[in-house]
Amino acid sequence: MARGAWPEDVRSLASEGVGAIGEQIEASPRDRDLRTALTRLLLFVGERGQAREVMLAAERDGVASAPLRHELAKMLADTGELGRALELFRELAGSGVLEYRLDYARALMAARRPSEAVGQLQEAVERHPEDPRARETLATILLSSGRPEEARVTLDAALRLGVESAAIWNLSGVLSWQEDSDAASAIDAWRKALVLSPQMHDARLNLGMVAASVGRNDLARAELERFVAEAPPQRFAADLERARDVLRRL
């Protein structure tokens, strides 16, 4: 929510909270939890600039907690400061927390270092074999790097181990369609994705568009109408136009 969009009472309470935590930090400047709490409150009310300054100060003073450093690394990556973001992510990835390693791999991809990203994710899969997120991210990066067969091996291994998720089934559908032109297998995979996560709009769009392309018009209409009704416009603006265009022609 943009600054100024909060009700006056909420902004007043947030301001009081920021002031109170600031006073506690002055009294206990080495308290990492207080710095983290202040950052989260500032981010909650949309004060990203102030949150950034608090995080940078905590990092400079050597009192930044791992969650706070992670938040700072993500913000730096979002604003194009990849060099410093990568330094932070690399240090965090050594902690063994999967989320930190996944974000490190994504930042490496943003820096056009796909081989290093794949290496980080392969290590993540070894360390967290039952967590689908590592395999999802590895398969996504392999696919986007033009390595579809390796992506398929990653997904097939996950499914054999019973490590499934909506994202894994969605990617399986993408591979079945893009690499094999196998509409039946792709549609089956996307349906499984939607059983696990009915709000996976990407899978619903994929299902509807491919169903339309192979003449399964009733299925296409049902899925695309739901996609148009439920997908958030701010993220899917172009896809919503594509879906409406196909619906007009069904």
N, C-alpha and C positions, 0 to 999 in steps of 0.2 A: 504494500500500500504506500502510495506516495506521501511525502511529508505534507502535513496539512490536512490529510484526508481522515485522520483519526478524530473521534469525538473529543471535545475539549476536556472532559473529565479524564479520559484515558491519557491524553498528552500531559495533563497536569500531574497525574500519578507517575507517569514515566519520568517526567522532569524531576519530581521529588526523589524517585528511586535513583536516578543518575547522581543527583546531588548527595544523597545519603551514602551511596557506594563510594563516591569520590572522597568523601570525608574519611571513610574507613580506610581507603587506600593511603591517604595522607598519614593516618595513624599507624598503618601496617603496610609499608611500601613493598615488602618482600612477599606479601600474600598473593600467591598465584591465583587462587580461587576467586578472589575479589576482582582481579583484572579480567578473568574469564567472564564473571557474572556481568561486569560493566559492559564488556564487548557485546555479549549476547543481548543485553537490554537495548543497547544502541542500535544493533542490527534489527531487533524486533520492531522498533519504531521508525526504521528507515534512515537512520543517521549513519550512513556508511562512511562518510568522510571522517566523522568523529571516531567511529569504531576503528577505522584504519589507523588513526593517530594513536589511539590507546594500544592497539596491537603492536605497532612499530616501537612505541616507547617501552612496552613490556619486553619485546625482543631485544632492544638495545640495552635494557637494564638487566637482562639475564633472568627474568622472572616470568617468561611466557610458558604457560602449560602446553602440553602436547596438543590438546584440542584447540587452544588459541592459536598456536603456530599453524595448525592445519587450516583454520579459518583464514589466517593471514595469507597462507600460500594460495588458497583458492581465490582470494580477492586479487592478489597480484597476478595470477594467471588470467583472471577475467579481464584485467585492465592491460594485458599485453606485456607485463613485466615478467617474462618467462624465465629469464636468467636467475633472478632471485627466487622466484617460485620453485624452480627446479632444485635449487640448493636446499630449500626447506623441505620439499617433498622427499628428496633423497635421504635426508637425515631422518625424517619421520618414518620412511619405509622400513628402516632397520629395526623399528620397534616391534615388528611382528603383527601390527594391527592391519587387517586386510584392507580396510577402507583407505588407509594412507597409501598403501602400495598401488591400489587401483587408480587413485587420483594422480599418483606419480606417473603411472603408465599413460594416462590420458594427457598429462602435460607434456610428456615426451612425444606423443603423437602430434600435439599442437606445435611443438618445436621441430617437427619433421624428422624425428629420430625413431622410426618405426621398429628397427631391429632391437634397439634398447627397450622399447616399450614391450615388445613380444617377450624378451628375456625376463623382464620384471613379472609379467603375467604368467609365464611358465613356472617361475618360482612360486608365485602366489598359488597356482593350482597344486603344486607339490606340497606346499605348507597347509593348504586349506582344501583338501580333496573333496569334501562333502558340501562345500559352500558354492552354490551355483553362480554367484556373482563373479568369481574369478574366471570361470569357464565362459560365461556370457561375454565378459569384456574381452577376453582373449579371442574368442570367435569373431566378435565384432571388428576388432582391429585387424585380424588376419583377412577377413572378408574385404574390409576397406583398403587393405594393402595389396589387393590382387592375388591373394593366396587362398582361393576358395576350397581347395582340397584339404588343406591343413585345417581350415575352419570346420569343414565337415567332420574330420577325424576328432576334433575337439568336442563337437556337439554329440557325435555318436557315442564317444566315450562317456560323456556326462549321462546320456540317457541309459546306457548299459548299466551304469552304476546306480541308477535310480535318482541321480541328481538332476531333477527337472525344475523348470520354472517357466513362467509365461514368456520371458525373454528368450530362453533357449528354444522353446517351440516356435516362437516368431521367427527367429533366425533360421531354424530348420526349414520353415516354410519358404523363406526368401531364397535359400539355397536350392530347394527343390524346384522352384519356379525359374530362377535366374539361370541356374547352371544346367538343369535337366529338362526344363519346360514341362515338368510333371505337375499339372494343375491339381490332379486328385490328391497327390501326397501333400502338396502345398496347402490346399484347402483343409485337409485333415489336420495338419500341424497348426494352422491358425485357429481352427476350432478348439483344439486342445489348449492353446494359449489363452483363449477367451474364457474357457471354463475355469482356468486358474486365476485369471485376472480380467473380469468383464470390462474394466475401464482401460484396457490396453488399446488405445485408439489406433496405434500404428498397425496392430494385427487386424483390427476390424477393417481399416482402410484397405490393407493388402488383400484381405479375404473378399471384400466387396468388389474391388477393381479386377481381380483375377477372375472371379465368378462371372463378371460382366464380359470379360474378354473371351470366355469359352462358352458363352451362351446360356449360362445358368442365371437367367434374368430374375427369377423370383428370389433366389438367394442374394444376388447382387443388390436388388432393390431393398430388401430387408436390412442388410448390413450397412449399406451406404446411407439409408435414411436414418439409421440409429447413429452412425458416425456424424452426420450433419447435425443431428439434434444434441449430441453429447460432447463432441470434441471442442476443446477451448480455442476460440478464434485467434487469440494472441500467439499461439504456438502453431496452429494448423491452417493459417489463412489461405495459403496457396493450395493446400490439399483439399480444403473445403470447397474451393472453386472448382477444382477438378472433379470432386465427387458430385457436386450439383450439376455439372455439365454432363457427366455420364448418366445421372438420374433423368435428365431431360430427354435423353436419347433412348432410354429403355422402353 
